[in-house]
């Protein structure tokens, strides 16, 4: 008997679904994962002023490092303020993001994300998953400072994918990514000091990076207690720099409870991803988080995902391996982990462990093939 074909993907038309009182079943999450109607306690994440650190003040650097270390040991989330990113630039990219997601669906689909790829437009990932769909739209694109990367790759992406009418959007997003790259490398200096490997260790590792920028749009939902804007997951990347407007929605799972992170317009939310957790040999945490939606207002967030060059080997420095912290994860490249999350596994709290087991099985399979070839050669001889 031939297997049944997969169901036809539902079309996530935000302008229509935001008014629907009957939520399609693909968007209704299992009972144990639904957000419900409860009020969530706020997570007390530190708000860290990094101006003194950026200017080289030793006392400010010591205080900043202590706060970062405490947060990263516990849950990996903190705010940064006085970060050097212009408010005007943040306003501009929010404006461009709102204008893009207000376009007719057919226009946005010109940048449609293809199966197995990490970039492009996705309306609720309807082409990738058939249940537990997120109540959101996204537009993701690459940003790289790796050698030989085009200097205006983000601007070029918008022009080549959507047309010259989107050049200004590309210019703004290009400038924003450059600001995020500068900020992320400064955060990497902080993390290097915090872990005791020196200011430049992780900065140098990420100096040429292959990162991803994602614009998120969460439309209102008439039954927000049934669905999620983004399901529970840990970011597979190294570092996330998130800006959220006044409409909240980000929640973090800490001490067995979901806690809300209240938006602060002039702050960025920083969180550790799985790749950096591996680089720190598990000392710094990649924490489970999600996004909830509401019935009244759309929510926009901007996420910059810092990642190493795709073929860089992710391996913790020797200073972070000892009797208390034996080697926790095998070597891997970012391109292999990215491929795993796009083609084989839906990210969750166990992504890195599942990936490590998958890598091991794949290595054993490769070794088995090699052994058979060697046996074949010996037999022929």
C-alpha positions in Angstrom: 0.0 0.0 0.0 1.4 3.4 -1.0 2.0 5.9 1.8 -0.5 8.7 2.0 0.8 12.1 0.7 1.5 14.7 3.3 -1.4 17.1 4.0 -1.6 20.3 1.9 0.1 23.1 3.8 -2.3 25.7 5.2 -1.9 29.2 4.0 -1.1 31.6 6.9 -2.7 34.8 5.7 -2.1 37.1 8.8 -4.6 39.8 7.7 -7.4 37.2 7.7 -6.4 34.9 10.5 -5.9 37.7 13.0 -9.7 38.1 13.0 -10.7 34.4 13.1 -12.3 33.1 16.3 -12.0 29.5 15.1 -8.3 28.8 15.2 -7.2 26.2 12.6 -6.2 23.0 14.4 -2.6 23.2 13.0 -2.0 26.2 15.3 -3.5 24.7 18.4 -0.7 23.4 20.7 -0.9 20.4 23.0 -2.5 20.9 26.3 0.8 20.8 28.2 2.4 23.4 26.0 -0.5 25.9 25.6 0.2 29.2 27.3 -3.3 29.5 28.8 -4.7 32.6 30.4 -2.5 32.9 33.4 -0.4 35.9 34.3 3.3 35.2 34.1 5.7 36.5 36.7 8.4 38.7 35.3 12.0 37.3 35.1 14.4 39.6 36.9 17.1 39.7 34.2 20.0 42.2 34.9 20.0 45.5 32.9 23.7 46.0 32.2 25.1 49.4 31.2 28.0 48.6 29.0 29.1 52.2 28.2 31.9 52.0 30.8 33.1 48.7 29.4 33.1 50.0 25.8 35.1 53.0 26.9 37.7 50.8 28.7 36.9 51.7 32.3 38.4 48.9 34.5 36.0 49.3 37.4 33.0 49.3 35.0 34.4 46.3 33.2 34.7 44.4 36.5 31.1 45.1 37.5 29.8 44.3 34.0 31.7 41.1 33.8 30.3 40.0 37.2 26.7 40.6 36.2 27.1 38.8 32.9 28.8 35.8 34.6 25.9 35.5 37.1 23.2 35.6 34.3 25.0 33.2 32.0 25.5 30.6 34.7 21.9 30.7 35.6 19.9 31.2 32.4 21.9 33.0 29.8 19.6 36.1 29.4 20.4 39.7 30.2 19.6 43.3 28.9 22.2 45.7 27.7 21.8 49.5 27.6 24.1 52.3 26.4 25.2 49.9 23.8 26.1 52.5 21.1 23.4 51.5 18.6 21.6 54.7 17.5 17.9 54.9 18.4 17.1 56.4 15.0 18.5 53.3 13.3 16.3 51.0 15.5 13.2 53.1 14.7 14.1 52.9 11.0 14.3 49.2 10.9 11.1 48.7 12.9 9.4 51.0 10.3 10.8 49.0 7.4 9.8 45.7 9.1 6.2 46.9 9.6 6.0 48.0 6.0 7.2 44.7 4.7 4.8 42.6 6.7 1.9 44.8 5.8 2.4 43.9 2.1 0.0 41.5 0.4 1.0 37.8 0.9 1.8 37.3 -2.8 4.4 40.2 -2.6 6.1 38.7 0.5 6.2 35.3 -1.1 8.6 36.6 -3.7 11.2 36.0 -1.0 9.7 32.6 -0.1 12.0 30.4 2.0 12.8 27.1 0.3 12.7 23.7 2.1 16.0 23.0 3.9 17.2 26.7 3.8 17.5 29.0 6.8 16.7 32.3 5.0 13.8 33.8 3.2 10.2 34.6 4.0 8.2 32.1 6.0 4.5 32.4 6.8 4.3 30.3 10.0 6.7 27.6 8.5 3.6 26.0 6.9 5.7 24.4 4.3 8.0 22.7 6.8 5.7 21.6 9.6 2.1 20.3 9.7 1.3 20.7 13.5 2.2 23.0 16.4 2.5 25.8 13.9 3.8 29.2 15.2 1.5 32.2 15.0 4.0 34.4 13.1 5.6 35.5 9.9 9.4 35.9 9.5 11.9 37.2 7.0 15.4 35.9 7.5 18.6 36.8 5.6 22.3 36.2 5.8 24.9 38.6 7.1 28.6 37.7 6.9 32.0 39.3 7.6 33.8 36.2 6.4 36.6 36.7 3.8 35.3 37.5 0.3 31.8 38.2 1.5 30.1 41.0 -0.4 30.2 44.3 1.5 26.6 45.1 0.8 25.2 41.5 0.9 22.0 42.5 2.8 21.1 45.4 0.5 21.8 43.1 -2.5 19.6 40.4 -1.1 16.6 42.8 -0.9 17.2 44.1 -4.4 17.8 40.8 -6.0 15.0 38.9 -4.2 12.3 41.5 -4.0 13.2 44.3 -6.6 14.9 47.7 -6.6 11.8 49.1 -4.8 13.2 47.5 -1.6 16.7 49.0 -1.9 16.0 51.4 1.0 14.8 48.5 3.2 18.0 46.7 2.3 20.2 49.8 3.1 18.6 50.1 6.6 18.9 46.3 7.3 22.5 46.4 6.1 23.3 49.2 8.5 21.5 47.5 11.3 23.4 44.2 10.8 26.7 46.1 10.8 25.7 47.6 14.1 24.7 44.2 15.5 28.0 42.7 14.4 29.9 45.4 16.2 27.8 45.0 19.4 28.0 41.2 19.3 31.8 41.2 19.1 31.9 43.5 22.1 29.6 41.0 23.9 32.0 38.3 22.9 34.8 40.2 24.6 32.7 40.4 27.8 32.1 36.6 27.6 35.8 35.9 27.1 36.7 37.9 30.2 33.8 36.3 32.2 35.1 32.8 31.3 38.7 33.7 32.0 40.1 33.0 28.5 40.9 36.7 27.7 39.2 39.5 26.0 40.1 38.6 22.5 39.6 34.8 22.4 36.0 34.7 21.3 36.1 38.0 19.5 38.8 36.6 17.2 36.8 33.4 16.8 33.7 35.4 15.5 35.6 38.2 13.7 34.6 36.6 10.4 31.1 35.3 11.0 28.3 33.8 9.0 25.3 35.2 10.9 21.5 35.4 10.3 19.2 38.4 10.8 15.5 37.6 11.3 12.5 40.0 11.3 9.5 38.6 13.2 5.9 39.6 13.0 3.3 38.2 15.4 -0.2 39.2 14.3 -3.0 39.4 16.9 -4.8 36.1 17.7 -8.4 35.9 18.9 -7.5 32.8 21.0 -4.0 33.5 22.2 -4.4 30.9 25.0 -4.4 28.1 22.4 -1.3 28.9 20.3 2.2 30.2 20.5 4.1 32.8 18.5 7.2 30.7 18.8 7.4 27.3 20.4 9.7 26.3 23.3 13.3 26.1 22.0 16.9 27.0 22.6 18.6 29.0 19.8 21.1 26.7 18.0 23.3 29.7 17.1 25.9 31.3 19.3 24.5 34.6 20.5 21.1 36.3 20.0 20.6 40.0 20.1 16.9 40.8 20.3 15.0 44.0 20.2 11.4 44.0 21.1 9.0 46.9 21.0 6.6 47.8 23.8 4.4 44.8 23.1 5.8 41.9 25.1 5.8 38.2 24.4 9.2 36.8 25.2 9.2 34.2 28.0 12.0 32.1 29.5 11.7 28.8 31.4 13.6 29.2 34.7 13.3 27.2 37.9 10.4 25.1 36.4 8.3 28.1 35.5 7.7 30.3 32.5 8.7 33.9 33.2 8.2 37.0 31.1 10.9 39.4 30.0 9.4 42.9 29.9 10.3 45.0 26.8 12.6 47.9 27.3 12.7 50.1 24.2 16.2 51.3 24.6 17.7 47.9 25.6 18.6 44.7 23.7 17.9 41.3 25.1 21.0 39.1 24.9 20.9 35.4 25.2 23.4 32.5 24.8 22.8 29.9 22.1 23.7 26.2 21.9 26.8 26.8 19.8 28.3 29.1 22.5 27.2 26.7 25.2 29.4 24.1 23.4 32.2 26.6 23.1 32.0 27.3 26.8 32.0 23.5 27.5 28.6 23.9 29.1 29.6 26.5 31.7 27.3 29.1 30.2 23.6 28.2 29.6 21.4 28.1 26.5 18.0 28.5 28.0 14.5 27.3 26.8 12.4 30.2 25.7 9.2 30.9 23.6 7.0 33.8 22.4 3.3 34.2 23.2 0.8 36.3 21.3 -2.1 38.5 22.3 -5.6 39.3 21.0 -5.2 43.1 20.6 -1.8 44.2 19.2 0.7 42.9 16.7 4.2 42.4 18.0 7.5 42.9 16.1 10.9 41.7 17.2 14.3 41.9 15.5 16.7 39.0 16.1 20.4 38.9 15.1 21.9 35.5 15.4 25.7 35.5 15.7 27.3 32.4 14.3 30.9 31.5 13.4 32.1 30.9 9.9 30.4 27.8 8.6 33.5 25.6 8.5 35.0 26.8 11.8 35.5 23.9 14.2 33.5 24.5 17.4 35.7 23.4 20.3 36.1 24.9 23.8 39.5 26.3 24.7 41.6 24.0 26.9 41.2 26.4 29.9 37.6 25.5 30.1 38.2 21.7 30.3 39.1 20.2 33.7 38.0 17.6 36.3 34.9 19.7 37.2 34.1 20.4 33.6 35.1 17.4 31.4 34.6 17.7 27.7 30.8 17.8 27.2 30.2 18.0 23.4 32.2 16.6 20.4 33.8 18.9 17.8 31.4 20.2 15.1 31.1 22.9 12.5 28.3 25.4 12.5 27.3 24.4 9.0 26.7 20.8 10.2 24.5 22.0 13.2 22.6 24.4 10.9 21.9 21.6 8.4 20.7 19.3 11.2 18.2 21.9 12.5 16.9 22.8 9.0 16.6 19.2 7.6 16.5 16.7 10.5 15.3 18.2 13.8 12.9 20.8 15.1 14.8 22.9 17.6 13.9 22.4 21.3 15.6 22.2 24.7 17.4 19.0 23.6 18.8 20.2 20.3 22.5 20.0 21.2 22.3 16.6 22.8 20.2 15.2 19.9 22.8 16.7 17.5 25.7 15.1 19.4 24.0 11.7 19.2 23.2 12.2 15.5 26.8 13.1 14.8 28.0 10.0 16.6 25.7 7.7 14.6 26.7 9.4 11.4 30.4 8.9 12.2 29.8 5.3 13.1 28.0 4.8 9.8 30.8 6.4 7.9 33.3 4.2 9.7 31.3 1.2 8.9 31.3 2.1 5.2 35.1 2.6 5.4 35.6 -0.7 7.1 33.6 -2.5 4.4 35.7 -0.9 1.7 38.9 -1.8 3.5 37.6 -5.4 3.8 36.7 -5.4 0.2 40.2 -4.3 -0.8 41.8 -7.0 1.4 39.5 -9.6 -0.1 40.5 -8.6 -3.6 44.1 -8.7 -2.8 
